[in-house]
């Protein structure tokens, strides 16, 4: 049998993503108790049974052991503060927390994704934990997105893909929202693997617009604001849209974009040739790269950036995925591991959206 320590086991178990709950009850003196738990699981639909486990060393363990009932409050995605509050030892966890009373006066937390009111039917030994089995007597589902947890950190639950069959045709009927949703879900893992700040941008009514940032452990700057409108010519994401958008769409978008540079007539031919050369290179590589090192207007520091396109089933570019780092921390080499990783992630997302083109 292969030996392993508790840290290794914890890391392995952390690979299994769970929801986050706060289990609540009341003791014989009428005092409210609650504890954060991700050990909750369904057991049976008929009869309706659920279980959760608690450490024997937990301060509130005697209360749950001796109590006849408990409530499982399934937390919503914006309730990290509630999870943290009930995960810590303390005598007044409910101070300032909105609750209402359920069956037998047990507390139910407001604004949760769902809750189940249960009567305890059995307690089983489980090593350094006890397993509580409960029969569900009353339920409520608020349809709020649940909070998720895995790998030692909180996460947001997102739909994995568009279903068993990818959409075909119909332009960006599915892609705009689903592309952003899937890219948002993928960013943390990509960011972790490459070690640099990531962002996604879509074509908004004023031009390419950043809708999501994912900072790395060493963020490129503190100025990671969504809603930033990018220049078609100065930014890597903007050039990517300029390279792949249909001509009429690009023309209309340029007219709507604020602060568009005006090219003097006597320079327009030379500038246009340079622009066409650059856009051709972007189309060939399916990757845009920042100019020679200069200070970023957004970040206030010299940066290196690469942007890769994401396409929908109709072949329309629907968003860009961009890595941005301080110029001293990321090479401008086209074939470096970081731009290659971003390109691969963008291609994978395009395939999930039904894109069948090459590249």
C-alpha positions in Angstrom: 0.0 0.0 0.0 1.5 3.3 -1.1 2.2 5.6 1.8 0.9 9.2 1.9 0.6 11.9 4.5 -2.5 13.9 5.5 -1.4 16.9 3.4 -1.2 14.8 0.2 -4.6 13.2 1.0 -6.1 16.7 1.6 -4.8 17.9 -1.8 -6.2 14.8 -3.5 -9.6 15.2 -1.9 -9.6 18.9 -2.8 -9.7 17.8 -6.5 -13.3 16.8 -5.9 -15.3 20.0 -6.2 -18.2 20.6 -3.8 -20.8 23.1 -2.9 -20.6 25.0 0.4 -23.2 24.7 3.2 -23.8 26.1 6.6 -25.5 23.5 8.8 -27.6 25.1 11.6 -29.4 24.0 14.7 -30.5 25.2 18.1 -29.7 23.7 21.6 -31.9 23.0 24.5 -31.3 26.5 25.9 -32.4 28.1 22.7 -28.9 29.2 21.5 -28.3 29.1 17.8 -25.4 27.1 16.4 -24.0 26.9 12.9 -21.0 25.4 11.1 -19.6 25.6 7.6 -19.5 22.2 5.9 -18.8 20.9 2.4 -19.2 17.3 3.5 -22.9 17.4 2.6 -24.3 14.8 0.2 -27.6 13.4 -1.0 -28.3 9.8 0.0 -31.7 8.8 -1.2 -34.8 10.3 -2.9 -37.2 7.7 -1.5 -37.1 8.2 1.4 -35.5 11.7 1.1 -32.2 11.3 3.0 -29.1 13.4 3.1 -25.9 13.3 5.2 -23.1 15.5 6.4 -20.1 15.0 8.7 -18.5 16.9 11.5 -15.2 16.7 13.3 -15.5 15.2 16.8 -13.2 18.0 18.0 -15.5 20.7 16.8 -16.8 22.9 19.6 -20.4 22.5 18.4 -20.2 18.8 17.9 -22.0 17.9 21.2 -24.9 20.1 20.1 -25.4 18.5 16.7 -24.8 15.0 18.3 -27.5 15.5 20.8 -29.9 17.6 18.7 -32.9 16.1 16.9 -32.9 18.4 13.9 -30.6 20.4 11.6 -31.0 22.7 8.6 -28.6 22.5 5.6 -28.2 26.0 4.1 -26.7 25.7 0.6 -24.8 29.0 0.1 -25.1 31.2 -2.9 -22.0 32.5 -4.9 -21.9 35.9 -3.1 -21.9 34.4 0.4 -18.2 33.8 0.9 -18.3 36.0 4.0 -21.0 33.8 5.5 -19.0 30.7 4.8 -15.9 32.2 6.4 -17.8 33.5 9.4 -19.3 30.0 10.3 -16.0 28.3 9.6 -14.4 30.0 12.5 -14.8 29.3 16.1 -16.9 31.9 17.9 -19.8 32.4 20.3 -21.7 34.9 18.2 -21.6 33.7 14.6 -25.2 34.9 14.0 -24.5 38.5 14.9 -25.7 40.7 12.0 -26.7 37.7 9.9 -30.3 37.7 8.6 -32.1 34.5 9.6 -35.7 33.3 9.9 -37.0 30.5 12.0 -38.0 27.2 10.4 -39.4 24.0 11.9 -39.0 23.7 15.6 -37.4 27.1 15.7 -34.2 26.2 13.8 -32.5 29.1 12.0 -32.5 29.4 8.2 -30.0 31.8 6.6 -31.5 34.4 4.3 -30.4 34.7 0.6 -29.1 31.2 0.2 -29.3 29.2 -3.0 -31.4 26.6 -1.2 -32.1 24.9 2.1 -33.3 21.6 3.5 -34.9 21.2 6.9 -34.1 17.8 8.3 -34.8 15.5 11.2 -31.8 13.5 12.3 -32.4 9.7 12.0 -29.0 8.3 12.7 -25.4 9.1 13.6 -22.5 6.9 12.4 -18.8 6.8 13.5 -16.4 8.0 10.9 -12.9 8.1 12.2 -12.2 11.6 13.6 -15.7 12.6 12.3 -19.3 11.6 12.9 -21.7 11.2 10.0 -25.2 12.6 10.6 -28.0 11.1 8.5 -31.1 13.2 8.1 -34.6 12.8 6.6 -35.6 15.9 4.6 -39.0 17.3 5.7 -39.1 20.7 4.0 -37.1 22.3 1.2 -36.8 25.6 -0.6 -34.9 26.5 -3.8 -34.2 30.2 -4.5 -32.6 29.5 -7.9 -29.5 31.5 -7.0 -26.1 30.3 -8.3 -24.4 28.2 -5.7 -21.0 28.8 -4.2 -18.4 26.1 -5.1 -15.2 25.0 -3.4 -12.2 23.0 -4.6 -8.4 22.9 -4.3 -8.5 24.9 -1.2 -10.3 27.9 -2.6 -13.8 29.3 -3.4 -15.0 29.0 -7.0 -18.0 30.0 -9.1 -20.1 27.3 -10.7 -20.5 27.7 -14.5 -22.1 25.6 -17.2 -19.5 23.3 -18.8 -20.5 23.6 -22.4 -23.4 24.0 -24.8 -24.7 20.4 -24.5 -23.9 17.2 -26.3 -24.1 18.7 -29.7 -22.3 21.9 -30.7 -24.4 24.6 -32.4 -24.1 24.9 -36.1 -24.8 28.0 -38.1 -27.0 30.8 -36.9 -24.1 33.3 -36.3 -23.4 34.1 -32.7 -26.8 32.9 -31.5 -25.3 31.0 -28.6 -21.7 32.2 -28.6 -21.6 35.7 -27.1 -22.9 34.7 -23.7 -21.7 31.1 -23.6 -18.2 32.1 -24.9 -17.8 34.7 -22.1 -19.2 32.2 -19.5 -16.8 29.4 -20.6 -13.8 31.7 -21.0 -14.5 33.1 -17.5 -14.6 29.6 -16.1 -11.4 28.6 -17.8 -9.3 31.7 -16.9 -8.3 30.8 -13.4 -6.7 27.5 -14.5 -5.0 29.1 -17.5 -3.7 31.9 -15.3 -2.4 29.5 -12.7 -0.6 27.4 -15.3 1.1 30.3 -17.1 1.7 32.5 -14.1 0.6 35.8 -15.7 -2.5 38.0 -15.7 -5.3 37.0 -18.1 -8.2 38.9 -19.5 -11.1 38.5 -22.0 -12.6 41.2 -24.2 -15.6 41.3 -26.5 -16.7 43.8 -29.2 -18.9 46.3 -27.3 -20.9 49.2 -28.7 -17.8 51.5 -28.3 -15.2 49.0 -29.4 -13.2 46.1 -27.9 -14.1 46.0 -24.2 -12.5 44.1 -21.3 -15.2 42.1 -19.5 -13.1 40.0 -17.2 -9.6 40.0 -15.6 -8.0 37.1 -13.8 -4.9 38.4 -11.8 -2.0 36.0 -11.3 -0.1 35.6 -8.1 2.0 38.5 -9.3 -0.5 40.8 -11.1 0.7 43.0 -13.9 -0.7 46.0 -12.0 -3.5 47.1 -9.6 -5.5 48.7 -12.5 -7.5 45.7 -13.5 -10.8 47.3 -14.3 -13.6 45.8 -16.4 -15.3 48.0 -18.9 -12.1 49.4 -20.3 -12.5 50.2 -24.0 -9.4 49.2 -26.0 -8.0 50.9 -29.1 -8.2 49.0 -32.4 -4.7 49.9 -33.3 -2.8 50.3 -30.0 -3.9 47.2 -28.1 -3.3 43.5 -28.9 -7.0 42.6 -28.4 -8.0 45.5 -30.6 -5.7 44.5 -33.5 -7.1 40.9 -33.2 -10.6 42.2 -33.7 -9.4 44.4 -36.6 -7.8 41.3 -38.2 -10.7 38.9 -38.0 -14.0 41.0 -38.0 -15.9 41.2 -41.2 -15.0 44.5 -43.0 -18.4 46.2 -42.6 -18.6 45.2 -38.9 -15.1 46.6 -38.4 -15.9 49.8 -40.2 -19.0 50.4 -38.2 -17.1 49.6 -34.9 -14.3 52.0 -35.8 -16.8 54.8 -36.4 -18.4 54.2 -33.0 -15.1 53.9 -31.1 -14.2 57.0 -29.1 -10.8 58.7 -29.5 -10.0 57.0 -32.8 -6.7 58.3 -34.3 -6.9 60.4 -37.5 -4.3 59.5 -40.0 -2.9 62.5 -42.1 -3.7 62.1 -45.8 0.0 62.2 -46.9 0.8 59.3 -44.5 -2.3 57.2 -45.1 -0.9 55.0 -47.8 2.3 54.2 -45.9 0.4 53.7 -42.7 -2.3 51.5 -44.4 0.4 49.3 -45.9 2.0 48.9 -42.5 -1.4 48.1 -41.0 -2.2 45.5 -43.7 1.1 43.8 -43.1 0.5 43.6 -39.4 -3.0 42.3 -39.8 -1.9 39.7 -42.3 0.7 38.4 -39.8 -2.0 38.2 -37.1 -4.2 36.2 -39.3 -1.4 33.8 -40.2 -0.4 33.3 -36.6 -3.8 33.7 -35.1 -2.1 35.7 -32.4 -1.5 39.4 -31.8 1.6 40.7 -30.0 2.2 44.0 -28.3 4.5 46.6 -29.9 8.1 47.1 -29.0 8.2 47.7 -25.2 6.4 50.8 -24.1 4.4 52.0 -21.1 0.8 50.8 -21.1 -1.9 53.5 -20.8 -4.0 51.1 -18.7 -1.4 49.6 -16.4 1.1 52.5 -16.1 4.1 50.1 -16.6 5.9 48.7 -19.6 4.1 45.4 -20.6 4.3 42.5 -23.0 0.9 41.1 -24.2 -0.3 38.4 -26.5 -4.0 38.0 -27.6 -5.6 34.9 -29.2 -9.0 34.8 -30.9 -12.0 32.7 -30.0 -14.5 31.9 -32.8 -18.1 30.6 -32.7 -19.7 27.9 -34.9 -20.2 30.4 -37.8 -16.6 31.4 -37.8 -17.2 34.8 -36.2 -14.6 36.0 -33.7 -16.6 36.5 -30.5 -13.9 37.4 -27.9 -10.2 37.6 -27.3 -8.1 36.0 -24.6 -5.1 38.1 -23.6 -2.1 37.5 -21.3 -0.4 40.6 -20.0 2.8 40.8 -17.9 5.5 43.3 -17.1 7.9 43.5 -20.0 10.7 42.2 -17.7 8.7 39.1 -16.9 7.5 37.9 -20.3 9.4 37.5 -23.5 8.1 38.8 -26.8 9.1 35.6 -28.5 6.2 34.5 -30.7 6.8 30.8 -30.0 7.3 31.1 -26.3 5.5 28.7 -23.9 3.1 31.5 -22.7 1.7 32.6 -26.1 1.5 29.0 -27.1 -0.6 28.2 -24.0 -2.9 31.1 -24.7 -3.3 30.0 -28.3 -4.1 26.5 -27.3 -6.7 27.6 -24.8 -8.4 29.8 -27.3 -8.5 27.0 -29.9 -10.0 24.6 -27.3 -12.7 27.1 -26.4 -13.5 27.7 -30.1 -13.9 24.0 -30.6 -16.3 23.8 -27.7 -18.4 26.6 -29.3 -18.6 24.5 -32.5 -15.9 26.1 -34.5 -14.6 23.7 -37.1 -12.1 25.9 -38.9 -8.4 25.4 -39.1 -5.7 26.9 -36.9 
